[in-house]
């Protein structure tokens, strides 16, 4: 199905750049992102803000907060977080 979306120019340029790097199409990238967004999250998924280290970025994706916002983020803490998530 075809549809028209009004997407911020910078966001669209970034998405096109990522699609080229991944050797895929913009359509595939957008479909994948949309599927990830609407799928139910498993109970073990990231809980933004639960430990104060995760925040939601401007594009709606979880990201680590900057170290000055929550203290020093060490390699050991990243490993611990990965273990907790089962990565």
C-alpha positions as CSV (number, residue, x, y, z in Angstrom):
1,X,0.0,0.0,0.0
2,X,1.3,3.5,-0.8
3,X,1.0,6.4,1.6
4,X,2.5,9.8,2.1
5,X,4.3,10.8,5.2
6,X,5.7,14.2,6.2
7,X,9.1,13.4,7.7
8,X,11.6,15.9,9.1
9,X,14.3,16.6,6.4
10,X,17.2,15.8,8.8
11,X,15.6,12.5,10.0
12,X,14.9,11.4,6.4
13,X,18.5,12.2,5.3
14,X,19.8,10.2,8.3
15,X,17.5,7.3,7.5
16,X,18.6,7.3,3.9
17,X,22.2,7.3,5.0
18,X,21.7,4.3,7.3
19,X,19.9,2.4,4.5
20,X,22.8,2.9,2.2
21,X,25.3,1.8,4.9
22,X,23.2,-1.3,5.5
23,X,22.8,-2.0,1.8
24,X,19.1,-1.9,2.0
25,X,16.2,0.3,0.9
26,X,14.6,3.2,2.8
27,X,11.3,1.3,2.5
28,X,12.8,-1.8,4.3
29,X,14.4,0.4,7.0
30,X,11.1,2.2,7.7
31,X,9.1,-1.0,7.7
32,X,11.6,-2.7,10.1
33,X,11.5,0.3,12.4
34,X,7.7,0.4,12.3
35,X,7.4,-3.3,13.0
36,X,9.8,-3.0,16.0
37,X,7.7,-0.1,17.3
38,X,4.3,-1.8,17.1
39,X,5.3,-5.3,18.3
40,X,4.6,-6.0,22.0
41,X,7.7,-5.6,24.1
42,X,8.8,-8.7,26.0
43,X,8.9,-8.5,29.8
44,X,12.7,-8.5,29.8
45,X,12.9,-5.4,27.5
46,X,14.6,-2.2,28.4
47,X,12.6,-0.3,31.0
48,X,13.6,3.3,30.2
49,X,14.6,5.2,33.3
50,X,14.3,2.2,35.6
51,X,17.9,2.6,36.8
52,X,18.4,6.1,35.7
53,X,20.8,5.2,32.9
54,X,18.3,4.9,30.0
55,X,16.4,7.7,28.4
56,X,14.2,8.0,25.3
57,X,16.0,9.9,22.5
58,X,14.5,12.4,20.1
59,X,13.5,9.7,17.6
60,X,11.7,7.6,20.3
61,X,14.6,5.1,20.7
62,X,16.2,4.2,24.0
63,X,19.7,5.4,24.6
64,X,22.2,5.6,27.5
65,X,22.1,8.9,29.3
66,X,25.2,11.0,29.2
67,X,27.6,10.2,32.1
68,X,27.3,13.6,33.7
69,X,23.6,13.1,34.2
70,X,23.9,9.8,36.2
71,X,27.5,9.6,37.2
72,X,30.4,7.7,35.5
73,X,29.3,4.9,33.2
74,X,32.0,2.3,33.3
75,X,32.6,-0.7,31.1
76,X,31.7,-3.0,34.1
77,X,28.3,-1.2,34.4
78,X,27.7,-1.7,30.7
79,X,28.5,-5.4,31.0
80,X,26.3,-5.7,34.0
81,X,23.4,-4.1,32.1
82,X,24.0,-6.4,29.1
83,X,23.9,-9.4,31.5
84,X,20.7,-8.2,33.0
85,X,19.1,-7.9,29.5
86,X,20.5,-11.3,28.4
87,X,22.6,-9.9,25.6
